Amino acid sequence: MATVMEYAEDLAEAIVESQEFQDLRKKEEKMVEDEDAKTMLDELNAKYQQAQMMQQNGQQMSDEQKQELQVMEQKMKQNDKIAEFYEAQNHFNQLMNSVNQVITDKLQGQNEDAADAE
């Protein structure tokens, strides 16, 4: 009888082989190969880190800083490589949400079965 970990490994392999995961990896490669996209991502990540540091230190972002982040996010969405990556990421997230829902439903069903047996 297969162990839970063996089933988990099978599930992980099925996810890696899925079209959603393959598309995500291809789009990610194309995105990081694009210098404009990579520069925008690096700049946005730096701004997010700065914002996170401010929050950890109890500081609030100014309206100007918030607007700057919004402008950067909008600019990124106009880059085809980034937009394609985000779309692939959304599809992959939908797959993972579906997988999690199947597991959750099964666990809840098992809990209901155990409660019925009592």
All heavy atoms as an XYZ file, in Angstrom:
957
protein
N       0.850     -1.191      0.000
C       0.000      0.000      0.000
C       0.889      1.244      0.000
O       1.839      1.339      0.750
C      -0.887     -0.044      1.256
C      -1.731      1.157      1.449
S      -3.459      0.662      1.345
C      -4.237      2.207      1.470
N       0.554      2.168     -0.860
C       1.350      3.392     -0.988
C       1.147      4.275      0.242
O       0.054      4.342      0.796
C       0.941      4.154     -2.239
N       2.208      4.936      0.629
C       2.121      5.849      1.764
C       1.619      7.209      1.289
O       1.606      7.504      0.084
C       3.496      6.036      2.425
O       4.354      6.727      1.511
C       4.099      4.719      2.846
N       1.241      8.028      2.243
C       0.776      9.373      1.919
C       1.861     10.130      1.165
O       1.583     10.839      0.191
C       0.361     10.126      3.206
C       0.090     11.593      2.912
C      -0.846      9.479      3.839
N       3.108      9.972      1.583
C       4.204     10.685      0.931
C       4.395     10.213     -0.507
O       4.748     11.010     -1.384
C       5.495     10.543      1.736
C       5.433     11.228      3.096
S       4.819     12.936      3.043
C       6.098     13.726      2.114
N       4.166      8.952     -0.778
C       4.270      8.458     -2.156
C       3.177      9.084     -3.017
O       3.423      9.480     -4.160
C       4.192      6.930     -2.177
C       5.434      6.266     -1.618
C       5.271      4.769     -1.415
O       4.136      4.302     -1.200
O       6.298      4.070     -1.480
N       1.975      9.192     -2.462
C       0.898      9.861     -3.193
C       1.223     11.340     -3.406
O       0.929     11.903     -4.463
C      -0.440      9.734     -2.449
C      -1.064      8.364     -2.532
C      -1.436      7.678     -1.389
C      -1.309      7.754     -3.764
C      -2.024      6.425     -1.451
C      -1.895      6.512     -3.842
C      -2.247      5.845     -2.683
O      -2.830      4.617     -2.757
N       1.821     11.959     -2.401
C       2.197     13.371     -2.519
C       3.229     13.549     -3.631
O       3.158     14.513     -4.407
C       2.737     13.887     -1.186
N       4.184     12.646     -3.703
C       5.184     12.715     -4.773
C       4.541     12.530     -6.140
O       4.898     13.218     -7.105
C       6.286     11.689     -4.536
C       7.204     12.074     -3.388
C       8.316     11.065     -3.135
O       8.658     10.300     -4.067
O       8.843     11.061     -2.013
N       3.575     11.604     -6.236
C       2.856     11.400     -7.498
C       2.079     12.661     -7.880
O       2.064     13.063     -9.052
C       1.901     10.211     -7.397
C       2.619      8.875     -7.325
O       3.831      8.807     -7.654
O       1.971      7.879     -6.933
N       1.435     13.274     -6.900
C       0.689     14.506     -7.158
C       1.629     15.612     -7.618
O       1.343     16.317     -8.590
C      -0.084     14.943     -5.910
C      -0.823     16.281     -6.005
C      -1.840     16.273     -7.143
C      -1.490     16.598     -4.669
N       2.764     15.747     -6.935
C       3.735     16.776     -7.312
C       4.227     16.558     -8.737
O       4.343     17.518     -9.517
C       4.909     16.782     -6.335
N       4.488     15.321     -9.091
C       4.942     15.027    -10.452
C       3.855     15.359    -11.479
O       4.139     15.926    -12.538
C       5.354     13.563    -10.578
C       5.980     13.279    -11.927
C       6.810     12.013    -11.947
O       7.372     11.648    -10.905
O       6.886     11.421    -13.027
N       2.611     15.027    -11.149
C       1.504     15.346    -12.056
C       1.369     16.858    -12.230
O       1.110     17.344    -13.339
C       0.197     14.746    -11.525
N       1.574     17.607    -11.158
C       1.497     19.067    -11.242
C       2.624     19.601    -12.119
O       2.402     20.451    -12.985
C       1.521     19.699     -9.835
C       0.220     19.380     -9.101
C       1.756     21.207     -9.913
C       0.225     19.725     -7.624
N       3.836     19.091    -11.920
C       4.990     19.534    -12.713
C       4.775     19.223    -14.195
O       5.174     19.998    -15.067
C       6.297     18.895    -12.188
C       7.444     19.088    -13.161
C       6.653     19.480    -10.831
N       4.121     18.121    -14.486
C       3.871     17.732    -15.878
C       2.654     18.413    -16.481
O       2.425     18.330    -17.687
C       3.699     16.209    -15.964
C       4.979     15.449    -15.670
C       4.785     13.938    -15.610
O       3.634     13.460    -15.792
O       5.772     13.240    -15.360
N       1.870     19.130    -15.657
C       0.650     19.774    -16.152
C       0.975     20.880    -17.148
O       2.039     21.496    -17.107
C      -0.157     20.351    -14.982
O       0.491     21.498    -14.454
N       0.030     21.116    -18.035
C       0.181     22.183    -19.024
C       0.303     23.543    -18.345
O       1.089     24.391    -18.762
C      -1.013     22.192    -19.989
C      -0.838     23.144    -21.153
C       0.311     22.736    -22.060
O       0.427     21.596    -22.455
N       1.185     23.683    -22.370
N      -0.438     23.734    -17.261
C      -0.403     25.006    -16.540
C       0.996     25.293    -15.996
O       1.486     26.419    -16.114
C      -1.418     24.999    -15.390
C      -2.863     24.992    -15.826
C      -3.421     23.594    -16.119
O      -2.656     22.610    -16.155
O      -4.642     23.508    -16.322
N       1.630     24.286    -15.411
C       2.966     24.475    -14.858
C       3.986     24.686    -15.973
O       4.855     25.556    -15.866
C       3.368     23.281    -13.987
C       4.691     23.471    -13.299
C       4.777     24.241    -12.156
C       5.841     22.885    -13.797
C       6.001     24.426    -11.516
C       7.069     23.062    -13.170
C       7.145     23.837    -12.026
N       3.871     23.908    -17.043
C       4.799     24.046    -18.170
C       4.689     25.441    -18.791
O       5.709     26.071    -19.095
C       4.526     22.958    -19.221
C       4.785     21.545    -18.723
C       6.212     21.324    -18.284
O       7.147     21.742    -18.949
N       6.384     20.677    -17.143
N       3.455     25.914    -18.969
C       3.251     27.273    -19.504
C       3.847     28.327    -18.570
O       4.479     29.278    -19.032
C       1.761     27.560    -19.698
C       1.168     26.824    -20.883
O       1.938     26.275    -21.705
O      -0.078     26.782    -20.977
N       3.645     28.143    -17.275
C       4.171     29.093    -16.305
C       5.684     29.186    -16.414
O       6.249     30.284    -16.450
C       3.763     28.682    -14.886
C       4.258     29.575    -13.754
C       3.670     30.975    -13.860
C       3.926     28.941    -12.412
N       6.361     28.070    -16.485
C       7.829     28.062    -16.584
C       8.305     28.722    -17.876
O       9.254     29.504    -17.863
C       8.384     26.633    -16.500
C       8.312     26.051    -15.134
C       9.279     26.796    -14.220
N       8.980     26.530    -12.839
C       8.729     27.460    -11.926
N       8.768     28.726    -12.234
N       8.456     27.134    -10.686
N       7.641     28.420    -18.994
C       8.029     29.021    -20.280
C       7.852     30.538    -20.249
O       8.721     31.281    -20.706
C       7.189     28.425    -21.418
C       7.562     27.009    -21.774
C       6.644     26.464    -22.851
C       6.861     24.977    -23.033
N       5.859     24.389    -23.942
N       6.725     30.979    -19.719
C       6.454     32.422    -19.663
C       7.422     33.114    -18.710
O       7.856     34.239    -18.958
C       5.015     32.700    -19.224
C       3.963     32.091    -20.113
C       3.956     32.627    -21.504
C       2.806     32.009    -22.275
N       2.775     32.345    -23.662
N       7.777     32.435    -17.624
C       8.735     33.015    -16.682
C      10.105     33.172    -17.343
O      10.760     34.210    -17.202
C       8.855     32.128    -15.443
C       9.793     32.689    -14.394
C       9.889     31.808    -13.164
O       9.796     30.571    -13.283
O      10.069     32.372    -12.074
N      10.532     32.160    -18.079
C      11.821     32.233    -18.784
C      11.832     33.389    -19.770
O      12.799     34.155    -19.830
C      12.109     30.925    -19.517
C      12.504     29.779    -18.613
C      12.663     28.467    -19.367
O      12.811     28.494    -20.613
O      12.640     27.416    -18.705
N      10.758     33.523    -20.552
C      10.679     34.609    -21.524
C      10.679     35.969    -20.838
O      11.289     36.916    -21.323
C       9.426     34.456    -22.387
C       9.521     33.324    -23.373
C       8.280     33.236    -24.233
C       8.391     32.080    -25.212
N       7.194     31.966    -26.062
N      10.009     36.033    -19.710
C       9.926     37.306    -18.996
C      11.299     37.729    -18.474
O      11.691     38.880    -18.649
C       8.934     37.183    -17.835
C       8.781     38.449    -17.030
S       7.619     38.267    -15.657
C       8.454     37.058    -14.627
N      12.035     36.817    -17.845
C      13.325     37.207    -17.270
C      14.399     37.409    -18.334
O      15.403     38.069    -18.075
C      13.816     36.217    -16.183
C      12.874     36.219    -15.003
C      14.017     34.829    -16.723
N      14.169     36.866    -19.541
C      15.102     37.107    -20.638
C      14.913     38.489    -21.246
O      15.811     39.021    -21.883
C      14.940     36.036    -21.729
C      15.451     34.678    -21.310
C      15.123     33.584    -22.319
O      14.441     33.862    -23.335
O      15.538     32.441    -22.086
N      13.751     39.079    -21.045
C      13.436     40.407    -21.565
C      14.016     41.449    -20.610
O      13.613     41.532    -19.444
C      11.914     40.559    -21.683
C      11.514     41.897    -22.241
O      11.541     42.891    -21.480
O      11.155     41.961    -23.425
N      14.985     42.222    -21.078
C      15.672     43.182    -20.210
C      14.726     44.219    -19.608
O      14.839     44.569    -18.434
C      16.802     43.886    -20.974
C      18.049     43.047    -21.110
C      18.647     42.614    -19.776
O      18.740     43.448    -18.835
O      19.006     41.434    -19.651
N      13.797     44.737    -20.415
C      12.848     45.727    -19.900
C      12.000     45.123    -18.783
O      11.806     45.744    -17.736
C      11.933     46.245    -21.011
C      12.653     47.145    -21.990
O      13.709     47.705    -21.629
O      12.161     47.292    -23.132
N      11.507     43.910    -19.017
C      10.676     43.247    -18.017
C      11.473     42.981    -16.749
O      10.998     43.227    -15.637
C      10.112     41.936    -18.582
N      12.694     42.498    -16.914
C      13.529     42.185    -15.751
C      13.833     43.448    -14.947
O      13.769     43.441    -13.716
C      14.817     41.508    -16.186
C      15.681     41.076    -15.012
C      16.676     40.034    -15.405
C      17.565     39.579    -14.292
N      17.347     40.047    -12.962
N      14.130     44.539    -15.627
C      14.409     45.802    -14.941
C      13.185     46.268    -14.159
O      13.298     46.667    -12.994
C      14.840     46.882    -15.955
O      16.034     46.435    -16.612
C      15.092     48.208    -15.280
N      12.012     46.201    -14.803
C      10.789     46.613    -14.120
C      10.527     45.743    -12.893
O      10.158     46.254    -11.830
C       9.593     46.544    -15.076
C       9.515     47.702    -16.032
S       7.957     47.704    -16.935
C       8.456     46.811    -18.402
N      10.714     44.441    -13.032
C      10.505     43.534    -11.902
C      11.465     43.832    -10.760
O      11.066     43.866     -9.592
C      10.686     42.076    -12.347
C       9.550     41.469    -13.144
C       9.963     40.116    -13.717
C       8.317     41.318    -12.278
N      12.715     44.037    -11.099
C      13.717     44.346    -10.075
C      13.372     45.633     -9.336
O      13.473     45.713     -8.113
C      15.111     44.433    -10.688
C      15.643     43.091    -11.156
O      15.090     42.044    -10.741
O      16.615     43.081    -11.937
N      12.961     46.650    -10.097
C      12.607     47.935     -9.488
C      11.377     47.799     -8.592
O      11.340     48.343     -7.484
C      12.357     48.987    -10.570
C      13.618     49.434    -11.279
C      13.354     50.372    -12.450
O      12.177     50.697    -12.729
O      14.334     50.780    -13.092
N      10.380     47.049     -9.066
C       9.170     46.878     -8.272
C       9.463     46.070     -7.013
O       8.987     46.418     -5.922
C       8.073     46.197     -9.095
C       6.719     46.091     -8.392
C       6.139     47.479     -8.115
C       5.752     45.273     -9.230
N      10.260     45.027     -7.141
C      10.626     44.235     -5.962
C      11.379     45.078     -4.941
O      11.163     44.942     -3.739
C      11.447     43.008     -6.363
C      10.596     41.924     -6.981
O       9.409     41.823     -6.701
N      11.200     41.095     -7.816
N      12.252     45.956     -5.411
C      12.981     46.845     -4.503
C      12.006     47.767     -3.768
O      12.148     47.998     -2.556
C      14.022     47.653     -5.274
N      11.012     48.281     -4.492
C      10.009     49.160     -3.866
C       9.174     48.388     -2.844
O       8.868     48.909     -1.770
C       9.085     49.779     -4.925
C       9.765     50.807     -5.787
C      10.042     52.070     -5.010
C      10.668     53.110     -5.909
N      11.165     54.253     -5.151
N       8.806     47.151     -3.180
C       8.041     46.329     -2.232
C       8.853     46.050     -0.977
O       8.332     46.087      0.137
C       7.600     45.014     -2.870
C       6.393     45.116     -3.757
C       6.304     44.362     -4.923
C       5.312     45.933     -3.453
C       5.191     44.422     -5.747
C       4.197     46.014     -4.271
C       4.144     45.250     -5.414
O       3.042     45.322     -6.215
N      10.137     45.763     -1.147
C      10.995     45.517      0.008
C      11.111     46.765      0.878
O      11.086     46.694      2.102
C      12.372     45.031     -0.438
C      12.379     43.615     -0.943
C      13.755     43.170     -1.434
O      14.690     43.968     -1.546
N      13.873     41.883     -1.751
N      11.243     47.903      0.221
C      11.318     49.169      0.953
C      10.025     49.398      1.742
O      10.070     49.789      2.915
C      11.556     50.317     -0.032
C      11.674     51.675      0.615
C      11.842     52.777     -0.431
O      11.579     52.596     -1.615
N      12.269     53.948      0.030
N       8.889     49.123      1.108
C       7.600     49.300      1.776
C       7.467     48.347      2.961
O       6.973     48.720      4.032
C       6.461     49.082      0.786
N       7.927     47.126      2.778
C       7.864     46.141      3.852
C       8.746     46.561      5.037
O       8.348     46.435      6.193
C       8.280     44.770      3.329
C       8.070     43.647      4.317
C       8.401     42.290      3.722
O       9.144     42.183      2.752
N       7.842     41.257      4.317
N       9.922     47.056      4.741
C      10.825     47.530      5.794
C      10.183     48.690      6.565
O      10.289     48.760      7.795
C      12.165     47.969      5.208
C      12.998     46.847      4.648
S      13.759     45.848      5.919
C      15.048     46.948      6.432
N       9.535     49.575      5.840
C       8.874     50.702      6.487
C       7.789     50.198      7.439
O       7.686     50.671      8.572
C       8.271     51.646      5.437
C       9.295     52.437      4.652
S       8.542     53.471      3.387
C       7.750     54.709      4.414
N       6.984     49.236      6.981
C       5.916     48.693      7.819
C       6.486     48.014      9.059
O       5.944     48.158     10.154
C       5.056     47.707      7.032
C       4.142     48.374      6.041
C       3.305     47.378      5.268
O       3.712     46.248      5.057
N       2.127     47.801      4.845
N       7.584     47.291      8.891
C       8.201     46.609     10.024
C       8.734     47.614     11.044
O       8.803     47.308     12.226
C       9.335     45.687      9.554
C       8.842     44.468      8.814
C       9.963     43.639      8.220
O      11.110     44.066      8.150
N       9.616     42.447      7.759
N       9.101     48.785     10.576
C       9.606     49.828     11.465
C       8.495     50.752     11.955
O       8.767     51.795     12.547
C      10.696     50.647     10.764
C      11.948     49.838     10.530
O      12.295     48.961     11.326
N      12.632     50.102      9.432
N       7.250     50.389     11.648
C       6.117     51.165     12.120
C       5.861     52.435     11.338
O       5.136     53.310     11.803
N       6.430     52.545     10.155
C       6.242     53.732      9.321
C       5.172     53.461      8.264
O       4.983     52.322      7.830
C       7.550     54.116      8.627
C       8.679     54.444      9.574
C       9.995     54.635      8.840
O      10.213     54.085      7.773
N      10.887     55.419      9.450
N       4.509     54.491      7.860
C       3.507     54.407      6.812
C       4.078     54.927      5.502
O       4.878     55.854      5.496
C       2.271     55.244      7.187
C       1.535     54.738      8.400
C       0.839     53.424      8.128
O       0.346     53.174      7.041
N       0.804     52.564      9.138
N       3.627     54.323      4.412
C       4.031     54.833      3.102
C       3.289     56.136      2.833
O       2.122     56.269      3.161
C       3.678     53.820      2.002
C       4.528     52.582      1.997
S       4.034     51.420      0.690
C       4.308     52.406     -0.770
N       3.982     57.068      2.213
C       3.337     58.328      1.842
C       2.432     58.081      0.639
O       2.554     57.076     -0.069
C       4.391     59.380      1.491
O       5.050     59.028      0.282
N       1.519     59.000      0.414
C       0.636     58.898     -0.756
C       1.463     58.884     -2.037
O       1.132     58.182     -2.992
C      -0.365     60.049     -0.777
C      -1.420     59.904      0.310
O      -1.619     58.774      0.813
O      -2.053     60.921      0.659
N       2.531     59.653     -2.035
C       3.415     59.709     -3.207
C       4.055     58.340     -3.463
O       4.132     57.893     -4.614
C       4.492     60.765     -2.985
C       5.417     60.959     -4.169
C       6.459     62.032     -3.900
O       6.101     63.100     -3.366
O       7.632     61.782     -4.228
N       4.507     57.669     -2.410
C       5.117     56.350     -2.565
C       4.091     55.321     -3.041
O       4.393     54.477     -3.891
C       5.742     55.895     -1.243
C       6.983     56.674     -0.869
C       7.425     56.385      0.553
O       6.623     56.327      1.481
N       8.731     56.203      0.718
N       2.874     55.403     -2.503
C       1.804     54.497     -2.936
C       1.487     54.707     -4.412
O       1.316     53.747     -5.165
C       0.547     54.706     -2.094
C       0.682     54.218     -0.678
C      -0.578     54.531      0.120
C      -0.411     54.171      1.581
N      -1.589     54.542      2.386
N       1.426     55.962     -4.814
C       1.130     56.272     -6.210
C       2.256     55.779     -7.109
O       2.010     55.257     -8.193
C       0.908     57.767     -6.396
C       0.497     58.129     -7.804
C       0.202     59.612     -7.967
O       0.322     60.387     -7.032
N      -0.183     60.005     -9.163
N       3.486     55.928     -6.666
C       4.633     55.459     -7.439
C       4.555     53.940     -7.660
O       4.818     53.454     -8.769
C       5.926     55.825     -6.717
C       7.183     55.526     -7.521
C       8.455     55.945     -6.791
O       8.379     56.713     -5.819
O       9.521     55.484     -7.216
N       4.158     53.203     -6.629
C       3.989     51.753     -6.760
C       2.886     51.422     -7.765
O       3.050     50.533     -8.600
C       3.646     51.125     -5.407
C       4.791     50.654     -4.541
C       4.284     50.134     -3.214
C       5.616     49.598     -5.242
N       1.785     52.143     -7.685
C       0.674     51.905     -8.605
C       1.077     52.171    -10.049
O       0.717     51.410    -10.955
C      -0.541     52.747     -8.223
C      -1.208     52.290     -6.941
C      -2.317     53.224     -6.509
O      -2.433     54.362     -6.975
N      -3.156     52.746     -5.584
N       1.836     53.232    -10.257
C       2.305     53.566    -11.609
C       3.224     52.459    -12.127
O       3.118     52.028    -13.284
C       3.014     54.940    -11.629
C       3.756     55.166    -12.932
C       2.004     56.054    -11.381
N       4.113     51.987    -11.267
C       5.022     50.906    -11.672
C       4.255     49.630    -12.008
O       4.555     48.950    -12.995
C       6.035     50.621    -10.550
C       7.055     51.730    -10.362
S       8.167     51.409     -8.970
C       9.264     50.214     -9.731
N       3.238     49.310    -11.207
C       2.427     48.117    -11.465
C       1.689     48.237    -12.788
O       1.620     47.270    -13.564
C       1.444     47.891    -10.313
C       2.107     47.439     -9.032
C       1.185     47.467     -7.823
O       0.070     48.038     -7.915
O       1.584     46.932     -6.781
N       1.136     49.410    -13.071
C       0.431     49.623    -14.336
C       1.384     49.511    -15.527
O       1.047     48.940    -16.558
C      -0.270     50.981    -14.344
C      -1.461     51.052    -13.427
C      -2.518     50.026    -13.770
O      -2.817     49.754    -14.923
N      -3.083     49.415    -12.739
N       2.563     50.067    -15.370
C       3.570     50.010    -16.432
C       3.954     48.558    -16.719
O       4.113     48.162    -17.872
C       4.795     50.823    -16.022
C       5.834     50.970    -17.098
C       6.984     51.859    -16.618
C       8.087     51.902    -17.651
N       9.257     52.638    -17.176
N       4.073     47.770    -15.653
C       4.433     46.360    -15.825
C       3.364     45.612    -16.603
O       3.670     44.762    -17.429
C       4.647     45.694    -14.462
C       5.951     46.090    -13.809
S       6.187     45.301    -12.225
C       6.164     43.590    -12.678
N       2.110     45.906    -16.332
C       1.007     45.215    -17.004
C       0.986     45.502    -18.501
O       0.404     44.745    -19.271
C      -0.324     45.606    -16.375
C      -0.502     45.048    -14.981
C      -1.791     45.515    -14.355
C      -1.916     45.018    -12.931
N      -3.112     45.521    -12.263
N       1.635     46.585    -18.908
C       1.680     46.928    -20.329
C       2.781     46.178    -21.065
O       2.802     46.160    -22.290
C       1.858     48.440    -20.490
C       0.670     49.222    -19.981
C       0.904     50.722    -19.981
O       1.969     51.205    -20.338
N      -0.103     51.463    -19.558
N       3.685     45.555    -20.326
C       4.743     44.760    -20.937
C       4.170     43.386    -21.278
O       3.660     42.683    -20.408
C       5.929     44.636    -19.971
C       7.070     43.827    -20.543
O       6.959     42.615    -20.681
N       8.163     44.484    -20.848
N       4.255     42.997    -22.549
C       3.653     41.741    -23.003
C       4.189     40.525    -22.256
O       3.428     39.624    -21.898
C       3.882     41.546    -24.504
C       3.083     42.525    -25.344
O       2.092     43.095    -24.829
O       3.444     42.725    -26.521
N       5.477     40.469    -22.027
C       6.086     39.306    -21.371
C       5.588     39.170    -19.937
O       5.304     38.068    -19.467
C       7.619     39.404    -21.381
C       8.237     39.504    -22.759
C       8.122     38.204    -23.504
C       8.915     38.214    -24.778
N       8.177     38.353    -25.977
N       5.473     40.296    -19.249
C       4.982     40.267    -17.869
C       3.500     39.907    -17.849
O       3.064     39.088    -17.034
C       5.244     41.611    -17.171
C       6.753     41.828    -17.015
C       4.549     41.663    -15.809
C       7.146     43.195    -16.497
N       2.729     40.487    -18.751
C       1.292     40.195    -18.809
C       1.054     38.713    -19.097
O       0.182     38.084    -18.474
C       0.623     41.062    -19.869
N       1.841     38.142    -20.013
C       1.704     36.718    -20.327
C       2.085     35.851    -19.131
O       1.448     34.838    -18.864
C       2.567     36.363    -21.542
C       2.047     36.943    -22.834
C       3.014     36.785    -23.995
O       4.049     36.110    -23.837
O       2.719     37.346    -25.072
N       3.115     36.268    -18.396
C       3.509     35.526    -17.199
C       2.391     35.579    -16.162
O       2.043     34.556    -15.565
C       4.804     36.088    -16.604
C       5.116     35.509    -15.254
C       5.608     34.216    -15.136
C       4.905     36.252    -14.104
C       5.883     33.674    -13.893
C       5.181     35.719    -12.856
C       5.669     34.424    -12.752
N       1.825     36.757    -15.922
C       0.750     36.889    -14.939
C      -0.454     36.029    -15.320
O      -1.089     35.423    -14.460
C       0.332     38.346    -14.761
C       1.266     39.158    -13.889
C       1.398     40.529    -14.062
C       2.025     38.572    -12.886
C       2.244     41.275    -13.260
C       2.876     39.318    -12.087
C       2.978     40.670    -12.279
O       3.825     41.418    -11.484
N      -0.757     35.974    -16.605
C      -1.867     35.146    -17.063
C      -1.576     33.663    -16.795
O      -2.435     32.932    -16.292
C      -2.132     35.368    -18.555
C      -3.324     34.592    -19.072
C      -3.602     34.853    -20.542
O      -3.046     35.815    -21.105
O      -4.379     34.087    -21.117
N      -0.366     33.222    -17.110
C       0.021     31.834    -16.851
C       0.017     31.549    -15.352
O      -0.390     30.466    -14.909
C       1.400     31.545    -17.446
N       0.451     32.525    -14.569
C       0.464     32.360    -13.113
C      -0.962     32.210    -12.581
O      -1.221     31.381    -11.704
C       1.150     33.563    -12.478
C       1.436     33.402    -11.001
C       2.244     34.579    -10.469
O       1.924     35.737    -10.747
N       3.279     34.286     -9.710
N      -1.882     32.978    -13.127
C      -3.288     32.865    -12.718
C      -3.849     31.485    -13.046
O      -4.565     30.893    -12.235
C      -4.138     33.952    -13.371
C      -3.936     35.302    -12.720
O      -3.558     35.395    -11.564
N      -4.172     36.353    -13.477
N      -3.532     30.963    -14.227
C      -4.013     29.626    -14.606
C      -3.432     28.562    -13.676
O      -4.146     27.641    -13.254
C      -3.666     29.311    -16.054
C      -4.454     30.105    -17.037
N      -3.968     30.467    -18.273
C      -5.701     30.638    -16.973
C      -4.871     31.171    -18.918
N      -5.926     31.291    -18.149
N      -2.144     28.690    -13.359
C      -1.523     27.730    -12.453
C      -2.149     27.832    -11.058
O      -2.433     26.812    -10.422
C      -0.008     27.958    -12.378
C       0.670     27.011    -11.427
C       0.828     25.676    -11.760
C       1.144     27.455    -10.203
C       1.435     24.791    -10.886
C       1.760     26.583     -9.329
C       1.904     25.249     -9.665
N      -2.392     29.051    -10.593
C      -3.022     29.234     -9.284
C      -4.419     28.623     -9.250
O      -4.834     28.058     -8.237
C      -3.070     30.712     -8.900
C      -1.702     31.250     -8.524
O      -0.785     30.503     -8.199
N      -1.554     32.559     -8.588
N      -5.149     28.724    -10.360
C      -6.467     28.103    -10.433
C      -6.352     26.586    -10.308
O      -7.158     25.946     -9.619
C      -7.165     28.474    -11.743
C      -7.622     29.906    -11.798
C      -8.137     30.317    -13.178
O      -8.093     29.551    -14.133
N      -8.610     31.539    -13.285
N      -5.350     26.008    -10.971
C      -5.119     24.564    -10.854
C      -4.834     24.193     -9.404
O      -5.416     23.247     -8.861
C      -3.949     24.134    -11.752
C      -3.462     22.698    -11.558
C      -4.526     21.699    -11.996
C      -2.154     22.468    -12.296
N      -3.939     24.936     -8.762
C      -3.569     24.627     -7.382
C      -4.756     24.811     -6.437
O      -4.946     24.016     -5.502
C      -2.382     25.490     -6.936
C      -1.104     25.180     -7.691
S      -0.627     23.433     -7.654
C      -0.355     23.204     -5.911
N      -5.567     25.821     -6.680
C      -6.767     26.010     -5.868
C      -7.728     24.836     -6.035
O      -8.333     24.380     -5.059
C      -7.465     27.324     -6.212
C      -6.712     28.540     -5.715
O      -5.913     28.456     -4.786
N      -6.949     29.678     -6.344
N      -7.848     24.341     -7.254
C      -8.703     23.182     -7.506
C      -8.180     21.941     -6.791
O      -8.949     21.181     -6.196
C      -8.809     22.901     -9.011
O      -9.440     23.965     -9.668
N      -6.869     21.738     -6.846
C      -6.255     20.603     -6.150
C      -6.515     20.718     -4.645
O      -6.929     19.746     -3.997
C      -4.739     20.532     -6.448
C      -4.038     19.545     -5.517
C      -4.502     20.145     -7.901
N      -6.290     21.899     -4.106
C      -6.534     22.110     -2.670
C      -7.992     21.888     -2.306
O      -8.296     21.336     -1.247
C      -6.085     23.511     -2.245
C      -4.593     23.634     -2.172
O      -3.873     22.682     -1.886
N      -4.090     24.829     -2.445
N      -8.886     22.289     -3.194
C     -10.317     22.108     -2.921
C     -10.687     20.629     -2.905
O     -11.468     20.187     -2.053
C     -11.170     22.859     -3.954
C     -12.634     22.892     -3.602
C     -12.896     23.611     -2.285
O     -12.464     24.732     -2.094
N     -13.601     22.964     -1.371
N     -10.130     19.854     -3.814
C     -10.390     18.412     -3.833
C      -9.927     17.783     -2.520
O     -10.639     16.981     -1.908
C      -9.694     17.742     -5.042
C      -9.703     16.225     -4.918
C     -10.358     18.175     -6.344
N      -8.734     18.164     -2.076
C      -8.203     17.621     -0.816
C      -9.087     18.048      0.355
O      -9.453     17.222      1.200
C      -6.739     18.074     -0.608
C      -5.848     17.420     -1.672
C      -6.252     17.729      0.799
C      -4.438     17.987     -1.743
N      -9.440     19.319      0.396
C     -10.294     19.826      1.478
C     -11.639     19.115      1.498
O     -12.114     18.693      2.556
C     -10.493     21.347      1.330
O      -9.217     21.983      1.404
C     -11.403     21.895      2.409
N     -12.252     18.968      0.321
C     -13.550     18.293      0.235
C     -13.449     16.858      0.735
O     -14.320     16.378      1.466
C     -14.076     18.299     -1.203
C     -14.504     19.684     -1.662
O     -14.608     20.613     -0.816
O     -14.715     19.848     -2.881
N     -12.387     16.184      0.348
C     -12.200     14.799      0.771
C     -12.010     14.718      2.285
O     -12.597     13.858      2.945
C     -11.003     14.186      0.038
C     -10.865     12.714      0.242
C     -12.035     11.974     -0.374
C     -11.786     10.477     -0.338
N     -12.929      9.723     -0.831
N     -11.197     15.614      2.835
C     -10.981     15.611      4.281
C     -12.272     15.918      5.036
O     -12.558     15.300      6.070
C      -9.894     16.620      4.665
C      -8.470     16.270      4.227
C      -7.531     17.427      4.520
C      -7.991     14.995      4.906
N     -13.041     16.847      4.543
C     -14.310     17.176      5.197
C     -15.282     16.013      5.092
O     -16.012     15.729      6.030
C     -14.905     18.440      4.603
C     -14.143     19.677      4.992
C     -14.643     20.943      4.308
O     -15.406     20.893      3.355
N     -14.200     22.084      4.814
N     -15.247     15.333      3.970
C     -16.087     14.151      3.803
C     -15.681     13.050      4.757
O     -16.519     12.358      5.327
N     -14.375     12.899      4.962
C     -13.873     11.897      5.903
C     -14.300     12.245      7.321
O     -14.678     11.383      8.094
C     -12.346     11.782      5.824
C     -11.837     11.202      4.527
C     -12.257      9.763      4.314
O     -12.463      9.003      5.247
N     -12.413      9.392      3.048
N     -14.239     13.541      7.648
C     -14.655     13.975      8.976
C     -16.144     13.718      9.180
O     -16.574     13.318     10.255
C     -14.332     15.453      9.197
C     -12.847     15.712      9.348
O     -12.082     14.796      9.642
N     -12.444     16.947      9.136
N     -16.947     13.959      8.144
C     -18.390     13.722      8.237
C     -18.671     12.237      8.401
O     -19.533     11.833      9.156
C     -19.099     14.277      7.007
C     -19.097     15.807      6.967
C     -19.602     16.364      5.639
O     -20.125     15.589      4.819
O     -19.445     17.574      5.429
N     -17.912     11.393      7.662
C     -18.072      9.950      7.777
C     -17.751      9.479      9.186
O     -18.443      8.635      9.745
C     -17.187      9.204      6.765
C     -17.633      9.441      5.327
O     -18.782      9.886      5.124
O     -16.838      9.167      4.403
N     -16.705     10.020      9.788
C     -16.310      9.642     11.147
C     -17.377     10.082     12.156
O     -17.695      9.355     13.089
C     -14.955     10.240     11.505
N     -17.955     11.272     11.941
C     -18.990     11.768     12.837
C     -20.263     10.911     12.715
O     -20.923     10.642     13.713
C     -19.313     13.239     12.536
N     -20.565     10.468     11.498
C     -21.738      9.622     11.293
C     -21.571      8.265     11.959
O     -22.540      7.653     12.408
C     -22.000      9.416      9.790
C     -22.479     10.707      9.107
O     -22.926     11.623      9.823
O     -22.390     10.786      7.871
N     -20.335      7.776     12.030
C     -20.073      6.469     12.606
C     -20.225      6.479     14.119
O     -20.450      5.448     14.724
C     -18.655      6.010     12.238
N     -20.130      7.648     14.731
C     -20.236      7.741     16.201
C     -21.626      7.671     16.669
O     -22.595      7.502     16.540
C     -19.616      9.047     16.705
C     -18.133      9.067     16.535
C     -17.533     10.389     16.992
O     -18.241     11.213     17.593
O     -16.351     10.617     16.728
